[in-house]
Every structure is written in structure tokens, then in C-alpha cells.
Amino acid sequence: TILIFILIVPTLYVLFYPFKWFQRRFSELKLNKQLLVALADIFTGPYKDGSDNSKDYRWFAGLYLLLRVVFISLYISGIYFIVLSLQLSLTVLMIIVLIIFRPYKRTI
């Protein structure tokens, strides 16, 4: 349970951090905000932030972390062939999403 808390909470934080409604609710909490904002900025740094007439794609960092949690849970849970096929499907889906959205600031 502690491991799930350590993996899921930061993943959800980085996933929802770019959205204004989350930042508004987060500012109401009595936490050490500087440390958490710095953590989110480190993870979301390479993604487009919407400042130069582009869309805000900083939520891709949370999507990557969420996908990593899904991969780990699939690997732990089960049958080799099903796990391999699900991981392959998710990887191909993520590649297609990356090709369509191009979320990075720099193009390669």
C-alpha cells in the first residue's frame, strides 16, 4: 500500500499540475508548495507550455508516469503472453499519440 501511494500520488500530481483548476485547489492546501512546484517544473520542462501560441502539453509528463505505473503493474500481475501483448499495444498507442500531438518544445 505504501508503494502504491508513493507511485500513484506523484503521478497524479504531475498529470494534473498544468491545469488551472488543479492549481487553484492546490493553492488552498497548507503544504510546502515550493518543493512540489519545483518537482512538477522538472518533470514538465521539456514539453510545450502554451506560451508561444501553442497548446499546453505539460500533462504528457503525467501520462508517461501513469503509463509506467501501468507497465509495472502489468508485469507484476500475470500471464506472460497477455502482459507482453498489452505492453506492446500500449507502446504502439503512445507512439501514435506522440506522432500526432508532438508535445516537445524542440523537434528532432
Backbone as CSV, one residue per row, in Angstrom:
resi,resn,N_x,N_y,N_z,CA_x,CA_y,CA_z,C_x,C_y,C_z
1,THR,0.809,-1.193,0.000,0.000,0.000,0.000,0.853,1.257,0.000
2,ILE,1.930,1.234,0.726,2.807,2.406,0.755,3.443,2.609,-0.609
3,LEU,3.838,1.541,-1.262,4.436,1.649,-2.587,3.445,2.220,-3.600
4,ILE,2.197,1.811,-3.507,1.174,2.360,-4.396,0.997,3.854,-4.133
5,PHE,0.994,4.244,-2.854,0.878,5.656,-2.508,2.064,6.454,-3.043
6,ILE,3.258,5.885,-2.954,4.458,6.575,-3.441,4.442,6.693,-4.959
7,LEU,3.874,5.745,-5.663,3.828,5.800,-7.125,2.639,6.593,-7.654
8,ILE,1.476,6.405,-7.096,0.257,6.979,-7.659,0.121,8.475,-7.361
9,VAL,0.377,8.900,-6.158,0.167,10.305,-5.795,1.066,11.250,-6.598
10,PRO,2.382,11.009,-6.702,3.187,11.909,-7.545,2.793,11.855,-9.018
11,THR,2.387,10.700,-9.492,1.966,10.580,-10.882,0.726,11.424,-11.144
12,LEU,-0.255,11.337,-10.270,-1.462,12.141,-10.435,-1.163,13.629,-10.276
13,TYR,-0.239,13.967,-9.381,0.144,15.371,-9.198,0.755,15.937,-10.478
14,VAL,1.691,15.221,-11.074,2.330,15.700,-12.305,1.338,15.679,-13.470
15,LEU,0.411,14.751,-13.474,-0.578,14.670,-14.541,-1.536,15.866,-14.517
16,PHE,-1.975,16.264,-13.329,-2.963,17.336,-13.222,-2.366,18.712,-12.961
17,TYR,-1.076,18.820,-12.713,-0.447,20.091,-12.368,-0.648,21.190,-13.413
18,PRO,-0.582,20.941,-14.716,-0.732,22.031,-15.687,-2.130,22.646,-15.750
19,PHE,-3.124,22.004,-15.220,-4.484,22.505,-15.332,-4.769,23.550,-14.256
20,LYS,-5.446,24.633,-14.631,-5.710,25.760,-13.733,-6.578,25.358,-12.545
21,TRP,-7.580,24.508,-12.757,-8.457,24.119,-11.664,-7.680,23.371,-10.583
22,PHE,-6.684,22.573,-11.006,-5.878,21.844,-10.030,-4.979,22.796,-9.263
23,GLN,-4.394,23.770,-9.944,-3.525,24.734,-9.276,-4.316,25.580,-8.281
24,ARG,-5.546,25.920,-8.619,-6.396,26.680,-7.717,-6.701,25.877,-6.444
25,ARG,-7.056,24.613,-6.622,-7.343,23.762,-5.452,-6.073,23.481,-4.648
26,PHE,-4.964,23.320,-5.343,-3.700,23.028,-4.682,-3.214,24.208,-3.840
27,SER,-3.498,25.428,-4.296,-3.058,26.611,-3.551,-3.808,26.752,-2.227
28,GLU,-4.959,26.106,-2.101,-5.728,26.159,-0.860,-5.151,25.257,0.228
29,LEU,-4.306,24.296,-0.137,-3.740,23.366,0.841,-2.596,24.020,1.610
30,LYS,-2.362,23.551,2.823,-1.275,24.059,3.660,-0.082,23.108,3.549
31,LEU,0.637,23.185,2.423,1.782,22.311,2.181,3.005,23.140,1.814
32,ASN,4.148,22.472,1.734,5.363,23.118,1.246,5.252,23.192,-0.274
33,LYS,4.675,24.248,-0.776,4.349,24.353,-2.195,5.575,24.531,-3.078
34,GLN,6.613,25.189,-2.567,7.799,25.450,-3.397,8.450,24.159,-3.851
35,LEU,8.549,23.192,-2.976,9.162,21.914,-3.320,8.321,21.160,-4.350
36,LEU,7.009,21.143,-4.170,6.144,20.420,-5.098,6.062,21.104,-6.463
37,VAL,6.052,22.432,-6.488,6.031,23.153,-7.758,7.347,22.934,-8.501
38,ALA,8.469,22.923,-7.770,9.765,22.658,-8.400,9.807,21.241,-8.982
39,LEU,9.235,20.277,-8.274,9.173,18.903,-8.778,8.366,18.835,-10.068
40,ALA,7.222,19.496,-10.091,6.395,19.491,-11.294,7.098,20.204,-12.443
41,ASP,7.803,21.288,-12.167,8.521,22.008,-13.218,9.646,21.171,-13.814
42,ILE,10.292,20.376,-12.998,11.361,19.498,-13.503,10.785,18.462,-14.466
43,PHE,9.670,17.867,-14.106,9.070,16.842,-14.962,8.450,17.411,-16.233
44,THR,7.864,18.607,-16.135,7.142,19.152,-17.279,7.972,20.109,-18.119
45,GLY,9.238,20.281,-17.802,10.098,21.227,-18.504,10.236,21.031,-20.004
46,PRO,10.433,19.821,-20.514,10.652,19.655,-21.954,9.403,19.779,-22.822
47,TYR,8.240,19.954,-22.235,7.004,19.965,-23.004,6.544,21.390,-23.295
48,LYS,5.777,21.560,-24.361,5.232,22.865,-24.723,4.319,23.352,-23.607
49,ASP,4.475,24.632,-23.258,3.695,25.167,-22.149,2.632,26.162,-22.579
50,GLY,2.432,26.341,-23.860,1.374,27.214,-24.347,1.742,28.674,-24.388
51,SER,3.003,29.007,-24.145,3.380,30.415,-24.090,3.608,31.031,-25.471
52,ASP,3.918,30.250,-26.471,4.213,30.790,-27.812,3.131,30.402,-28.822
53,ASN,1.876,30.658,-28.459,0.710,30.344,-29.297,0.613,28.863,-29.648
54,SER,1.066,28.009,-28.767,0.906,26.568,-28.950,0.031,26.051,-27.808
55,LYS,-0.377,24.816,-27.906,-1.191,24.229,-26.843,-0.294,23.810,-25.682
56,ASP,-0.908,23.675,-24.539,-0.185,23.278,-23.332,-0.157,21.751,-23.253
57,TYR,1.035,21.171,-23.412,1.173,19.716,-23.383,1.978,19.238,-22.176
58,ARG,2.009,20.013,-21.117,2.785,19.595,-19.948,2.194,18.376,-19.254
59,TRP,0.944,18.061,-19.539,0.311,16.898,-18.916,0.875,15.586,-19.459
60,PHE,1.667,15.643,-20.550,2.278,14.422,-21.081,3.245,13.785,-20.082
61,ALA,3.860,14.591,-19.225,4.761,14.036,-18.210,3.998,13.113,-17.272
62,GLY,2.827,13.522,-16.856,1.991,12.669,-16.016,1.508,11.437,-16.748
63,LEU,1.235,11.596,-18.041,0.810,10.444,-18.839,1.923,9.400,-18.928
64,TYR,3.166,9.861,-19.102,4.289,8.921,-19.119,4.442,8.200,-17.792
65,LEU,4.332,8.941,-16.699,4.442,8.307,-15.389,3.299,7.326,-15.148
66,LEU,2.100,7.698,-15.566,0.955,6.803,-15.425,1.148,5.535,-16.257
67,LEU,1.658,5.688,-17.450,1.926,4.527,-18.296,2.997,3.627,-17.668
68,ARG,3.964,4.233,-17.021,4.994,3.450,-16.335,4.395,2.640,-15.189
69,VAL,3.478,3.236,-14.437,2.808,2.517,-13.352,1.987,1.361,-13.917
70,VAL,1.311,1.592,-15.039,0.528,0.527,-15.673,1.447,-0.606,-16.131
71,PHE,2.582,-0.271,-16.737,3.522,-1.302,-17.176,4.033,-2.132,-16.005
72,ILE,4.370,-1.461,-14.914,4.876,-2.190,-13.744,3.799,-3.098,-13.167
73,SER,2.576,-2.605,-13.072,1.508,-3.437,-12.526,1.168,-4.604,-13.456
74,LEU,1.251,-4.381,-14.773,1.035,-5.490,-15.703,2.129,-6.544,-15.574
75,TYR,3.355,-6.080,-15.424,4.475,-7.010,-15.312,4.373,-7.856,-14.044
76,ILE,3.952,-7.245,-12.973,3.839,-7.960,-11.702,2.667,-8.942,-11.714
77,SER,1.602,-8.587,-12.439,0.354,-9.299,-12.271,0.221,-10.631,-12.972
78,GLY,0.945,-10.841,-14.108,0.377,-12.013,-14.688,1.013,-12.797,-15.785
79,ILE,0.133,-13.267,-16.611,0.445,-14.211,-17.672,1.318,-13.518,-18.710
80,TYR,2.399,-14.174,-19.072,3.431,-13.549,-19.897,2.893,-13.076,-21.245
81,PHE,2.150,-13.899,-21.953,1.691,-13.533,-23.293,0.721,-12.356,-23.257
82,ILE,-0.181,-12.361,-22.295,-1.148,-11.265,-22.178,-0.440,-9.973,-21.795
83,VAL,0.506,-10.064,-20.855,1.258,-8.888,-20.433,2.049,-8.324,-21.605
84,LEU,2.705,-9.186,-22.352,3.503,-8.735,-23.488,2.631,-8.079,-24.552
85,SER,1.497,-8.661,-24.844,0.627,-8.073,-25.866,0.029,-6.742,-25.404
86,LEU,-0.335,-6.614,-24.124,-0.855,-5.345,-23.614,0.221,-4.259,-23.615
87,GLN,1.434,-4.629,-23.221,2.518,-3.649,-23.235,2.844,-3.197,-24.655
88,LEU,2.844,-4.112,-25.577,3.101,-3.761,-26.969,2.002,-2.852,-27.513
89,SER,0.765,-3.155,-27.189,-0.355,-2.318,-27.642,-0.270,-0.912,-27.059
90,LEU,0.024,-0.813,-25.778,0.147,0.498,-25.145,1.327,1.293,-25.703
91,THR,2.409,0.606,-26.006,3.575,1.284,-26.574,3.264,1.821,-27.963
92,VAL,2.620,1.041,-28.789,2.253,1.497,-30.133,1.262,2.657,-30.045
93,LEU,0.303,2.569,-29.128,-0.650,3.655,-28.939,0.052,4.941,-28.499
94,MET,1.022,4.826,-27.600,1.758,6.004,-27.142,2.598,6.609,-28.264
95,ILE,3.187,5.794,-29.103,3.960,6.300,-30.245,3.046,7.054,-31.204
96,ILE,1.874,6.522,-31.453,0.916,7.205,-32.339,0.493,8.546,-31.735
97,VAL,0.240,8.567,-30.435,-0.142,9.815,-29.766,0.997,10.833,-29.856
98,LEU,2.231,10.386,-29.682,3.383,11.292,-29.796,3.525,11.852,-31.209
99,ILE,3.291,11.024,-32.204,3.401,11.488,-33.590,2.303,12.513,-33.899
100,ILE,1.119,12.301,-33.381,0.010,13.225,-33.664,0.175,14.545,-32.912
101,PHE,0.468,14.509,-31.621,0.483,15.726,-30.801,1.813,16.483,-30.830
102,ARG,2.933,15.807,-30.962,4.273,16.427,-30.915,4.383,17.368,-29.719
103,PRO,4.436,16.822,-28.492,4.351,17.662,-27.311,5.647,18.359,-26.883
104,TYR,6.771,18.030,-27.486,8.035,18.588,-27.037,8.289,19.975,-27.568
105,LYS,9.055,20.780,-26.832,9.405,22.132,-27.267,10.297,22.098,-28.501
106,ARG,11.274,21.223,-28.486,12.199,21.100,-29.602,11.807,19.930,-30.478
107,THR,11.914,20.111,-31.780,11.658,18.997,-32.686,12.989,18.375,-33.062
108,ILE,12.971,17.094,-33.223,14.206,16.366,-33.531,14.311,16.181,-35.030
